[in-house]
Amino acid sequence: MLFRSGGSAMEDPAATQGCLRSMATLHRLGVPLVLVHGGGKPIDRAMAEAGLTPKKVAGRRYTDKATLEIVVRVLKDEINVGLVNSLNELGSQAKAVSEAMLGERLSLPGPDGKPIDLGFVGTVSEVSLSKLRHNLTRHTIPVVPSLALDTSGGWLNVNADTAAAAVAGSLGADRAIFLTDTPGVLRDRTNTASLIPHLTDTGCRELIAKGIIDGGMVPKVEACFEALAAGAKSALILDGRVPYS
């Protein structure tokens, strides 16, 4: 089972602890788990403290060398360490696995057909399964930041949903669980009772075409598609703020 944690759910300390307690409970019951995380808002705050202004290009964080240094520090040395320590304090055995993914620079076509310069933004080309399985066989939770190493050993900033989908697919996870700050896919976003409990790939694409799935939910659903296409058996979007969701 793979959890992707991040976004606004991680901004609420009580919600974060609730998610980690649930993971610790599943771990004690013998369920193998991997946690992949991002950290967009903490990165924004760290950039502001450094006098840098976040810049989005084609929906991605433009990552120059100065931004990359902050991204790596926040994800690898702060958030990752904090999550590992919290899980261990809850009685689980967790370990930071920072070098779980290999990647290459992401290239997106611009309006003129030329590649868009995103800086040190990457996509996952390979998941180091041996490192993840080494921990899983020892009943340890690998905690993976959304970073990848390029061929020269340098870091690349990877979208956390993309990273989670790649890891879940490579492991053939029974469930890829994307924790967010919404209940899931709603037929009416103003009515939580309109939650759709189960959808197929075709059903999701129809709702996207109709505009029922739109905005920030589209990339979440697309990450589910990516996880399934890569080998995960199922994918879920859950509200990480709900206790024991």
Secondary structure, DSSP 8 states (H G I E B T S, - for coil): -EEEE-GGGGGSHHHHHHHHHHHHHHHHTT---EEEE--HHHHHHHHHHTT----EETTEE-B-HHHHHHHHIIIIIIIHHHHHHHHHHTT--EEE-TT-EEEEE--EE-TTSSEE--BSEEEEEEE-HHHHHHHHTTT-EEEEESEEE-TTS-EEEE-HHHHHHHHHHHHT-S-EEEEESS-S-BSSTT-GGGB-----HHHHHHHHHHTSS-TTHHHHHHHHHHHHHHT-S-EEEEETTSTT-
